[in-house]
Amino acid sequence: MKYFGTLLTVIMLFSSIGLFSQNKKTLDHNAYKEWRRTNSEKISNDGKWINYTLESNAEANDVLELSTFEGKKVIKYERGTKGQFTDNSQYLFFKIKPDIAEVKHLRRNKVKKDDLPLDSLAIHHLPSNSTRKISRLQSYKLPKEWNGWFAYQVKELEDSTKKKQKNKELNLVIEQFGGGKNHVFPTVTNYIISEEGGKIAFASKGNDSTFLPGVYIFDSKNESLQPVIRSKGTYKSMTWSEKVTGWHSSVIWTLLKH
């Protein structure tokens, strides 16, 4: 009986292997294209949320996923990438890339680089599970250790009656979280956000006599604008100076004027 039981177990094992082999999908090059790897994993400061990007091995769109720490999926966003939580764990910012197939089609048809579709910025409010989008994104910056405001630049649709905008001379929008308020400053070539202290600094080429060229600091605490220098020129290598004891209350700059 013992021999019979062992023989029966062996027969059942081989039968299972045979059945598994029949149902198993053959791993070929097409299967490799379907594989995805996780990248840019981030955990919110309160430990409640996780976001990550699923990247394809082939030329396919990325997918951004947001889930609770327990693993419950909240959103799955096609073409989403590079998610960032705000310091207060209230918002998730991420980019939405143009569709890869659409961009390839446009390039094959010799569409100019300036006319190709641009990224969008998605701002997902975690408590309400709602998402807002900002189209035609050129760049954006988010504070690391303070809350309330962020800065971005968008490329506006061209007006044939106006001078063509350069990518490095776009309006800068400094906006409150939730879209409540915003301040717009013209022809900004460079901008940086302080790590602490709630300040955003930028260099502008000005806008005739209504806004003079120079370097300015926006203080988010009282929504005030302070000129550092008012003069024509190209300002580069702008940095916040950090003392040994921490971030200085006033801003110190490294400027190059040409």
C-alpha positions as CSV (number, residue, x, y, z in Angstrom):
1,M,0.0,0.0,0.0
2,K,2.8,2.3,0.8
3,Y,4.4,1.7,-2.7
4,F,1.0,2.2,-4.3
5,G,0.5,5.6,-2.5
6,T,3.9,6.8,-3.6
7,L,3.3,5.7,-7.2
8,L,-0.1,7.6,-7.1
9,T,1.6,10.7,-5.8
10,V,4.2,10.6,-8.6
11,I,1.5,10.1,-11.3
12,M,-0.5,13.0,-9.9
13,L,2.6,15.2,-9.8
14,F,3.5,14.6,-13.4
15,S,-0.1,15.1,-14.4
16,S,-0.1,18.5,-12.8
17,I,3.1,19.4,-14.5
18,G,1.7,18.4,-17.8
19,L,-1.5,20.4,-17.3
20,F,0.6,23.5,-16.1
21,S,2.8,23.2,-19.3
22,Q,-0.3,23.2,-21.5
23,N,-1.7,26.3,-19.9
24,K,1.6,28.2,-19.5
25,K,2.1,31.1,-21.9
26,T,5.2,30.8,-24.0
27,L,7.8,33.5,-23.1
28,D,8.7,35.2,-26.3
29,H,9.8,38.7,-27.4
30,N,6.2,39.9,-27.3
31,A,5.8,38.8,-23.6
32,Y,9.0,40.8,-22.8
33,K,7.3,43.9,-24.1
34,E,4.4,43.5,-21.7
35,W,6.7,43.4,-18.6
36,R,6.8,46.6,-16.5
37,R,9.2,47.7,-13.8
38,T,8.4,50.0,-10.9
39,N,10.4,53.3,-10.6
40,S,10.2,56.6,-8.7
41,E,8.6,55.1,-5.6
42,K,7.6,57.7,-3.1
43,I,5.9,57.5,0.4
44,S,4.0,60.5,1.8
45,N,5.4,62.1,5.0
46,D,2.4,60.9,7.0
47,G,3.0,57.3,5.9
48,K,-0.5,56.8,4.4
49,W,0.2,57.0,0.7
50,I,2.5,55.4,-1.9
51,N,3.0,56.4,-5.5
52,Y,5.2,54.8,-8.2
53,T,5.6,54.7,-11.9
54,L,5.2,51.5,-14.0
55,E,7.7,51.7,-16.9
56,S,7.5,49.5,-19.9
57,N,10.4,47.6,-21.5
58,A,9.1,48.6,-24.9
59,E,8.1,52.0,-26.4
60,A,4.9,52.2,-24.4
61,N,3.4,54.9,-22.2
62,D,4.3,54.8,-18.5
63,V,1.6,54.4,-15.9
64,L,1.5,56.2,-12.5
65,E,-0.3,54.4,-9.6
66,L,-1.3,55.8,-6.3
67,S,-2.2,53.4,-3.4
68,T,-2.7,53.4,0.3
69,F,0.1,52.1,2.5
70,E,-2.0,48.9,3.0
71,G,-2.0,48.4,-0.8
72,K,-5.4,49.5,-1.9
73,K,-5.3,51.1,-5.4
74,V,-6.6,54.7,-5.5
75,I,-5.8,55.9,-9.0
76,K,-4.1,54.5,-12.1
77,Y,-3.1,57.2,-14.5
78,E,-2.0,56.4,-18.0
79,R,1.0,58.5,-19.2
80,G,1.6,59.7,-15.6
81,T,5.1,59.9,-14.2
82,K,7.4,61.4,-11.6
83,G,5.0,61.8,-8.7
84,Q,5.8,64.0,-5.8
85,F,3.9,64.4,-2.5
86,T,3.7,67.8,-0.8
87,D,5.3,68.2,2.6
88,N,1.9,68.2,4.3
89,S,0.8,64.9,2.5
90,Q,-2.3,66.7,1.1
91,Y,-1.4,66.7,-2.6
92,L,0.3,64.5,-5.2
93,F,1.9,66.3,-8.1
94,F,2.9,64.4,-11.3
95,K,3.5,64.9,-15.0
96,I,1.3,63.6,-17.7
97,K,3.4,62.9,-20.8
98,P,2.1,63.0,-24.4
99,D,1.1,59.7,-26.0
100,I,4.2,58.1,-27.4
101,A,2.5,56.7,-30.5
102,E,1.0,60.2,-31.3
103,V,4.4,61.9,-30.9
104,K,6.1,59.3,-33.2
105,H,3.4,59.8,-35.8
106,L,3.8,63.6,-35.7
107,R,7.6,63.3,-36.0
108,R,7.3,61.0,-39.0
109,N,5.1,63.7,-40.6
110,K,7.9,66.3,-40.0
111,V,6.0,68.3,-37.5
112,K,8.3,71.0,-35.9
113,K,9.5,70.4,-32.4
114,D,7.8,73.6,-31.1
115,D,4.5,72.2,-32.4
116,L,4.7,68.8,-30.7
117,P,2.3,68.2,-27.7
118,L,3.7,69.2,-24.3
119,D,3.5,67.7,-20.9
120,S,0.6,68.5,-18.5
121,L,0.8,68.9,-14.7
122,A,-1.7,66.9,-12.6
123,I,-2.4,68.0,-9.0
124,H,-4.3,65.3,-7.1
125,H,-5.9,66.3,-3.8
126,L,-5.6,63.2,-1.6
127,P,-8.4,63.8,0.9
128,S,-11.1,64.4,-1.8
129,N,-9.6,62.1,-4.4
130,S,-9.9,64.8,-7.1
131,T,-7.4,65.8,-9.8
132,R,-6.8,69.1,-11.5
133,K,-4.7,69.5,-14.7
134,I,-2.5,72.4,-16.0
135,S,-1.8,72.0,-19.8
136,R,1.2,73.0,-21.9
137,L,3.6,72.7,-19.0
138,Q,7.2,73.9,-19.5
139,S,8.4,73.3,-15.9
140,Y,7.3,73.4,-12.3
141,K,8.9,73.4,-8.9
142,L,7.5,72.3,-5.6
143,P,8.9,73.2,-2.1
144,K,10.4,70.3,-0.1
145,E,9.9,71.4,3.5
146,W,7.1,74.0,3.4
147,N,3.6,74.2,2.1
148,G,1.0,76.4,0.5
149,W,2.6,77.6,-2.8
150,F,4.3,76.2,-5.9
151,A,5.7,77.7,-9.1
152,Y,5.3,76.8,-12.8
153,Q,5.7,78.0,-16.4
154,V,3.4,77.1,-19.3
155,K,3.9,77.7,-22.9
156,E,1.0,79.8,-24.1
157,L,-0.7,79.2,-27.5
158,E,1.0,81.4,-30.1
159,D,-0.7,84.7,-31.1
160,S,0.3,85.7,-34.6
161,T,-0.1,89.3,-33.7
162,K,2.4,89.1,-30.9
163,K,6.1,88.4,-30.6
164,K,6.9,84.7,-30.4
165,Q,7.7,83.5,-26.9
166,K,11.0,81.9,-26.1
167,N,11.0,78.8,-23.9
168,K,13.4,80.6,-21.5
169,E,11.3,83.8,-21.3
170,L,7.9,82.6,-20.2
171,N,5.6,84.0,-17.6
172,L,6.1,82.6,-14.1
173,V,3.0,81.6,-12.2
174,I,3.3,81.3,-8.4
175,E,0.1,79.6,-7.2
176,Q,-1.5,78.6,-3.9
177,F,-2.2,75.0,-3.3
178,G,-5.8,74.3,-4.3
179,G,-5.8,77.0,-7.0
180,G,-7.1,79.7,-4.7
181,K,-4.7,82.5,-5.6
182,N,-1.9,83.1,-8.0
183,H,0.6,85.8,-9.0
184,V,2.0,86.1,-12.5
185,F,5.3,87.6,-13.4
186,P,6.5,88.3,-17.0
187,T,9.5,87.0,-19.0
188,V,11.1,84.9,-16.3
189,T,14.3,83.1,-17.4
190,N,15.2,81.3,-14.1
191,Y,13.5,80.5,-10.8
192,I,14.3,78.6,-7.6
193,I,12.4,77.7,-4.4
194,S,13.9,77.9,-1.0
195,E,14.2,74.6,0.9
196,E,12.7,76.3,4.0
197,G,11.2,79.7,4.7
198,G,8.5,80.0,2.1
199,K,10.4,82.0,-0.6
200,I,10.5,81.8,-4.4
201,A,13.1,83.8,-6.3
202,F,13.3,84.5,-10.0
203,A,15.1,86.5,-12.7
204,S,13.0,88.5,-15.2
205,K,13.8,90.4,-18.4
206,G,11.0,92.7,-17.5
207,N,7.9,93.9,-19.4
208,D,8.5,97.5,-20.6
209,S,8.0,100.0,-17.8
210,T,5.3,98.0,-15.9
211,F,7.8,95.4,-14.6
212,L,11.5,96.2,-14.6
213,P,14.1,93.6,-15.4
214,G,16.1,92.1,-12.5
215,V,16.0,89.6,-9.7
216,Y,13.1,89.3,-7.3
217,I,12.0,87.4,-4.2
218,F,8.4,86.4,-3.5
219,D,7.6,85.8,0.1
220,S,4.7,83.4,0.4
221,K,4.0,84.2,4.0
222,N,2.7,87.7,3.2
223,E,2.5,87.4,-0.6
224,S,5.0,90.3,-1.0
225,L,7.6,90.9,-3.7
226,Q,11.1,92.2,-2.9
227,P,13.5,93.3,-5.6
228,V,17.1,92.2,-5.1
229,I,18.5,94.0,-8.1
230,R,16.8,96.0,-10.9
231,S,19.0,96.0,-14.0
232,K,19.1,94.6,-17.5
233,G,21.2,91.5,-18.0
234,T,21.2,87.7,-17.9
235,Y,21.3,86.3,-14.4
236,K,22.6,82.8,-13.9
237,S,23.8,80.5,-11.0
238,M,21.2,81.7,-8.6
239,T,21.5,79.9,-5.2
240,W,20.2,80.1,-1.7
241,S,23.1,80.4,0.8
242,E,22.9,78.1,3.8
243,K,24.8,79.0,7.0
244,V,26.1,76.3,9.4
245,T,23.2,77.1,11.8
246,G,20.6,76.7,9.1
247,W,18.9,78.7,6.4
248,H,19.5,82.4,6.7
249,S,16.3,84.5,7.1
250,S,17.4,86.8,4.2
251,V,18.4,85.5,0.8
252,I,22.0,85.6,-0.3
253,W,22.7,85.2,-4.0
254,T,25.4,84.1,-6.4
255,L,24.8,86.2,-9.5
256,L,26.5,86.5,-12.8
257,K,25.5,89.4,-14.9
258,H,26.4,89.6,-18.6
